[in-house]
Amino acid sequence: MASSTVSPFRTLLSMLAHHKGVLTVAVVMSLVGSALGLVQPLVVNQIISTIGDGPVAALVWLLVGLLMGSSVLSALRSYLLTRTAETAVLATRHRLIARLLRLPIPAYDRHRTGDLVTRLGSDTTLIRSAFNGGLVEAIGGVATMAGAIVLMALVDVFMLGIVLAVVVVTLVAVVGTSTLIQRYTKKAQEAVGDLGAGMDRALVAVRTIRAAGAQDRVETGLRADADTAWLQGVRIARVAALIFPAAGLAMQGSFLAVLGIGGARVAAGTISVADLVTFVLYLFMVSMPLGSIFGAVTTIRQAMGAIERIGQIFDIEPESTEGQAAEPAHSITFDDVSFAYETASEDQETRPVLRDISVDIRAGEKTAIVGPSGSGKSTMLALIERFYDPTSGRLLLGDQDMSELTRASVRQVVGYVEQEAAVLAGTVRENLTLGAPETSDERCWWALDQVNLRERVAGTDGLDTVLGDRGLTLSGGQRQRLALARMLLMDTPILLLDEPTSAVDSQNEQLILDAIDASAEGRTLVVVAHRLSTVTDADQIIVLDAGRVVATGTHAELLESSPLYRNLASRQLLG
């Protein structure tokens, strides 16, 4: 799918072109069906003219055959278009899934999760209508109309002129009004995205909301989002309510005019009754496709609104895969590194989170990073993991500049356990083998042993134990230890831990510390520390304050030399 910088209509045509073989067959079937339909009024004319003068059975059977042929072609065309529509939606979803999973991390900071999910779900669904209720149907309708108009001209040019005048005026009004549908569809889908994002946020924090007694306030906010989506939907319905009756109005006006004028011309002997009936039948063959065309205009405009929103995601370049392969180094060097997060608006001033950081994280040692809240500790880990790149300065992995390495190869060297350890819905085995899918059950049990989780898992269904959404069946400490076990199975030479004991009791804290000690053997360990017990045995402690390194050393050295560290240690507020 093209980006939103390309016209949504051109993007839609490009999508149709990918299925040109099937669509060509559908168009041919539509044209053949139109031809069969155009012959039917001529057969009716012959039946009326022949009644009383000769047998009509053969003509009646011919008419029945034409009707059956049209019906069979219509059914086959409908199946082909619906199947093609589903294929197009599937292809778009495949591409969108690939892009959503590979967006740069700053893109997730700017977009709400629920809105991204909506683009994958309901936005892509709107594309379906452009296939099975859009251009192909419109092509068949135009062919039928064109043929009917030619044959109507052969019957009576004067009455045809009246019909065309009504049709042209109606078409101009519909096409002009339909631009509103595209605009309102885009706004409606954005509102649905906001609603999905709000609901996702509420469900993630449902326990907190219940505990705070905030259901009513959260419900009020979600209702407001739902009301906005409803308002945009009503606007679409309002415009559609003007468009679809236009076809009926055009048909009724033309029909009444033809009956009045045609009746007068029959009475005057200008045309026969058979010709008038034939003309009326062709009039229906003009008016019915007219309704399809009006419907196609509406559905295509809706699809274009959805395509525009999907295109916004494809406008975002995926995380770069270019660069050299990272060597299995164990050391990390910050060389005058500064970093500021991107702002939502270019007009907003960026404020550096890290300023002129120059430190060495030595191979095979345990390095702790401490400092007041907001001092930039987690940001340092995010830079090492290459979720972000430094605004200035260099970050070295061994002797290699990280900016010249592929992110994938860096992450094969650097393992990372987040502060809020992510546990996926699924089994214990699926969580453990996320980064190493070929891992044997024996290795999984070994990793669980390392983090003291064997007893918790073995007591249920073993590695097939199903964990709740986001691992809610596990305690905070158990989630941390499961995430640590997953990193152990990836067997990276460098391991990053972001406040691993911040939300656990003293018993679980000791279990996690034991697991960290077990995991540190032969590895370089970098720990963002929250508690004094986590850092006392560190080979090196980096003290941050307001994004700057203010001291480095061992626990004993810093107690002597750093007032900030001494203050934090005395209050157990290292993070």
N, C-alpha and C positions, 0 to 999 in steps of 0.2 A: 504494500500500500504506500502510495506517495505521501509526502508530508503535507501539512496544512498550508504550506506556501504555494502548493499547486491547487488549482481550482478543484473543489470537491466533485464537480461534474466530470472533469477530465479524469480524476481518480476513479470515479465510477465506471467510466468508459474503459479505462485500463483494466479494471477488474473483470468487466464483461468480456474483454478481448482474450483474457486467459482461458475462457470457456467458449471460444468462438465456434468450435466444431459442433458442440451440442446445441448452442444457441442458433447456429445456422440451420440445423435440422429442425429446431423448434419454430424458427421463422418460416421455413419452407412448409412445415405442417400447418402453420397458421395461415399462410397464403393459400394452400390447397383447400383448407377448411373454408376460407373466405370465398374461394372460387365456387366451392360446392354450395355455399350459402347463397351466392349471387345467382346461381342457376335456378334455385328453388322458385323465386317469384315468376320466372319465365315459364316454368312447368305449370305453376298455378294458373297463369294466363292462358296456357294452352288447354288446361282442364276446363276452365270456365268457358272458353270459346268453343270447345268440342262438345260440351254437354248438350244432348239433344240431337246432335248431328252425327254421332258415332261413338264407338267404345272408348272408354277412358281408363280402363283397368291398368293398361300398360303404363300410362302416365302416372297413375296413382302409385303403382309399385316403384316407378322411377323416383317419385317424390319421397317415398318411404326410404329407399336406398340412399338418397342424398342426405336425408335427415340422420340416418344411422351412421353414414360415413363421417358426417360432421361431428357427431357425438363421440365416435371412437377416436378421431383425430384430436378432439378437444381433451379427452381423458389422457391420451398418451402425451400430449403437449404439456398438460398440467403436471404429470408425473416427472417428465424430463426437467421442467423448470424448477419444480420444488426440490428435486434431487440436486440439481446444479446450485440452487440457492443455498442448500445446506452445505454443499461442498465449498462454496465461496465463503460462507460464514466460518466453516472449520479452518480453512486456509488462513483467514484473517486472524482467527483466534490463536492459531499456532504461531504466527508471526508476532502477534501482540504478546503472547506468553513469553516468547523468547526475548523480546525487547524489555518487557516489564522486569524480568529477572536479571537483566544485564544493564539496567540504567545505572549511571554513576550515583554513588551514595548521596551527594547533594540534591539530586532530583527527588529522592524519597523525603528529604527534609522539607522540600517545597510543596509536595503533593500529599494529600490525605489518602490513606490506604483505601478507605471505602470508595472514594471517587475513582481510583485506579481500577478497582474491582468492577465498578459499574461500567467502565469503558470496555472491559473484557466481556461483560455479560449483556446488559440490555442494549448498549450502543451497537455491538456487532449484530444483535438480533434484528435491528432495524434495516440492516443491509439486505436481509432476506427478501423483503418486500420489493426491492428494486429489481429482483430477478423474476419472481413468480407473479408479481402484480405491477410490473413496471414497463421497461422499454420494449420487451418482446411483445407483450400484450398490446402495447401502443402501436407497434409496427403492424401487427395483424389488423388492429382496428383501423389504422390509416388505410391499409390496403382494401379492406372491406368498404370503407367510406368512399375511397376513390373509385372503386368499381361500381358501387351503387350510384354514385353521382353521374358517372358516364352513362350508365343505363337509364337513369332518370332523365338525363338530357335527351335521350332518344325517344322517351315517352312524351315529355312536355317541358320545354325549356323555360317557359314563363313561370310555372310553379316551382321549378328548380331554383330559379333566381330568388324567389321568396325564402325558400328553405336555406340557401347559402347565406343570405343576409343575416338570418337569425343565428346560424351556426358561427359565422365569423365574429359577430359582436360578442357572443357568449365565450368563445375561445380567448379573445383578447382580454376580457374581464377576468377569466379564470387564471391565465398565465400571470397576469399582473398581481393578482391576489395571492398566488401560491408562494411568492417570495417570503411572505409573512410566516408561512408554515415552516420553512427552513430555519428562520430566525428563532421562532418559538420552540422548535424541536431542540435546537442547541441549548436554549435556556432551560427547557424542561429536563434534558438529560443532565445538565449541570446541577439542577436542583435535586434530581434523584441521586446524583453522586454525593452531594452534601448530606443528604439524608442517610445514604449508606455509610458514609464516613462517620457521621454522628452516632449511628446505631452500633457500628463496630467499636467505637470508642466506649460507648456505654456498656456493651456486653463484656468487653475486656475488664472494665472496672466495676462490674455489677456488684461485687461484694463490698467494695468501698462505698458505692452509692447507697446500698442498703444500710450499711453501718452508719452512714451519715444522715440517713433519713431524707435523701435528696431525690427520691424517685419523682416527686411532683415537679421539681425544678428541671430535672433532665427531660422529663416527659414534655414539659412546656416547650423546651428548645427543639426537641424532635418533632413535635406537632407543628412548630413554625416552619421547619424544613419541609415537612409533608404538605403543609398548606401552600408553600411556594411552588412545589412540584404540581400540586393540584391546579393552581392558578394558571401555570403555563399550559397544562393539559387542557384546561377549559378554553384558553385562547386558541389552541390548535383546533379544538372541536368547533369553536365559533367560526373560524375561517373555513373549516371543512364543511360546516353547515351551510355556508354560502356557496361553496363550490359545487357540491353534489346536487342540490336542487336545481342548479343552473342547467344541468343536462336534462332534468325532467321538464323544466320550464321551456327549454328550447324545443324539446320533443312535443310537448303539448301545444305550444304556440304554432309550430310548424304543422302539426296534425290538424288543428282546427282550421288553419288557413287553407291547407290542402283540401280538406273536406268541403269547406265553403266554396272555394274557387273551383275545385274539381267538380263538385256537384253542379255548379252553374255551367261549367264547360261540357259536362255530360248532357245536361238539359239542352244546351245549344247545339249538340251534335258534334262538338269539336274533337272530343275523345270518347272512346267506348268505356263501358262499365269495367270490362276486363283490364283496360289500360289504367283506369283509376285505381283498381284494386292492386295492380302490379306496382304502380307508383307509391301507393301507401305502404306496401310491403318493403319496397326499397327505402322508404322514409324510415321505417323501423330499423332497417339495416344500417342507416346512417346514425340514428339516435342512440342505438345500443352501443356501438363502438365509441360514440362520443362520451358516454358514461365511463367506459374503460379508460379512455384517454384522460379524462378529468381525474379519475382515480389514480392513473399512472403518474400524473403531474404531482399529486399530493404525496404519494408514497415515495417518489424519487426525491422530492424536496425533503421529506423526513430522513431518508437515507443520507442525503447530502449533509444534513445537520449532524447526523451521527458520525459520518466520515470525517467531518471537520474536527470533531472532538478526538477521534482516534488518531487523526493525522498529527495532532498536537504532541502525542506521545512519540510518534516516529520522528518528529522534529528534534527530539532530544537524542543526541549522539550516545550510543551505548558506551559503557566503560571500555577504554582502549585495551586491545589485546596485543598491541605492538611492543617490541622491545626484545632485549636479550634474555636468555634464561638465567635465573638466579643460581649461583653456585651454593652448595650446602654450607654456608658460612654460619658462624656462631656469634659474631660480634655485631654491634650496631653503633653507629656514630652520628650524633647530631652536630652538624657544622654550621653554626650561626643561623639556626632555623627560626623563622617567624611564620605565623599562620593566622589567618582570619577566615571565619566562615562566610560563605556567600550570603548576601542579603536578598530578600524577596523582591526588592525594587532597586534599580540602578541608582536612584536618587538617594537611597539610604547610605550613610557612611559606615564603612566596615571598621570594626574594632578588633585589633589583634588579640587572639586568645593566648598565643605563645609569642614571646619576644626574645630574639637573639639567643636561642638555646644552643649551647655547645657543651655536650657531655659525651663520654664514652661508656657504652654498656659492654662490659668485657665478657669474652667467651667463657662459658662454663660456670659463670658466677650467678648468684642471686642478687638482683638489683631491685630495690624497693623505691617507689616514687610516692612521696607524701606531700601534704600541703593543705591549706584551707580549702573549703568547698569553692569550686569555680576557679581554681588556680591553674587549670589546664592539664591535670593528670591523665584523665581518660583521653583527651585530645592527643597526647603524646602516643598512646597506644594505637589510636586510630590512624595516625600518620605512619607508624611502623607497619601496620597491617595494610597500608596503602588504600584505606577507604577515602582518604584525602591526600593531596600533595601539598608540600610546603608552599607558602606564598613567596618566600625567599629563603635562600640558604640551601644546603644539601643534606640529604639523609643517606647514609652509607650502610649497606649490608655487606659486612666484610670490607673488601676494597672496591665494591661496585656501587655506583650511584643508583639509588632505587628508581629515580625517574627514568633511567634507561632500561629498566627491567620490566618484564611482563608482570602484571599483577598476579596472574595465576601462579607463576613460578615463585613469586615472593610468598604467597600463601601456602605453598608446599613446604616452605622453609619455616614460616612463622605461624604457629598455632595460636588461637585466640579464644579465651573464655570470657564472655561478657559479664557485666555486673548483674544484669537480669538474665540469668542463664536461660537460653532458648531451649525448650523441649517441645518437639513436634507431636501432634496427635498421631498416635500409632503405637507400635510395639516398642519394647526396650531395644530389641535387635535393630529395628529400623532407625532408632535414634543413635545407637552406638556406631552403626556402619554408614552413617550419612556421608562422611568424608572418605571412607575406605570400604566400598561396597563388597569387596571380595574377602572381607575378614571372616575367619572361621569362628564357630561357636566357642571353641577353646580359647581363642584370643579374646573374645568378648567377656568370657568369664574371668580371664586373667585381669582385664582392665577393671572389671567390677571389684575384684579382690583388691586391686591397688587403691581403690577409693572407698573401700569398706561398704560396698552396696550389695554384695552377694546375698547376704541374709534377707535383705528387703525384697530382692527379686526372686530368689529361690522359693520363698514362702508362698508365692502365688502361682503364676503360670510360667515361671522361668523367663527366658528371653522373649517368649511370646506374650508376656504380660502387656495388656493394652493400657496405655497411659491416657489420661483425659486431655481435653483440649488445653494446649499450652502447659501440659504436665501438672494440672491442678490436683491430681491424685498424689503428687509427691510434695514433700515439704520443701521449703526454700533451700535448706542445706542439701537435701537429696537431689534437687535439680542442679545445684552447683556441682555436686560430685559426679552426676551423670554426664554433665557437659565436660567436666575434666576428663572423665574416662573416654569420652569421644575423642578428645584431643590426643590422649595417650595412644589410641589406636591409629591416629594419623602419623604418629611418630616423627613429629617435626623437631629439628634441633633447637628451635627457639620457641618458648612458650610464654604467652602474655596472659596475665590474670588481672581482671579489673575488679578490685574490692571483693575478693572471694568469700570473706567472712562477714560482710556488712550486715546481713539480715538473718543471722543464725544465733542460737544460744551457745553457751560455753561448751556444752558437750559436743554439739555438731561442729563448733569451731575447731575443736581439737581433732575431730575426724578429718576435717578438710585440711588442716595444717599437716596432718600425717600423710594425707593423700598428696599434698603439694611436695612434701619432702620426698615421697616415693617417685613422683613424676620428675623431680628436678635432677635425678641422677643422669649425668652425661649431657644435660641440656643447659642452655642459657635461660634463666627464669627472670621475667620482669613482672613485678607485682605492684599494682596500685593498692596501697595499704590504707586500711581504715582503722585497724586496731594495732596497738603497740606490740602485741604478741606475734603479729605477722612479720614484723621488720627487725626484731632484735637480733636475729641470726643472719641478717642480710650481709653480703660481702660489701655492698655499697648502697647507700641511701641518698637519693636525690630529693632535695627540698625545694618545692616550688612556691612562689608567692606572686599573685597577679601576673601569671604567665612568664615569670623569669626564674631562673635557677639562682637561688640565694645561698645555697650551701650544698656540699657533698661530703660524704664520709661514712664511717661506720656509726653504729648506735652510740658507742662510748665517745667517739670523737665529736659527734654532733651535740651530745649533751654538754660538752665542754665549750664548743665553739659557736653554736647557733642558738640565739635566744628564741627564735621562732620555733625551732624543733623542740627545744626544752619546754616551751610553753605548751605545744601540742601534746608532747609526751606526758606531761604532768596531768593533762586533762583527758588523756586517751582519745584525742581528737585529731588523729593523723590524717583523716580523710574528711 
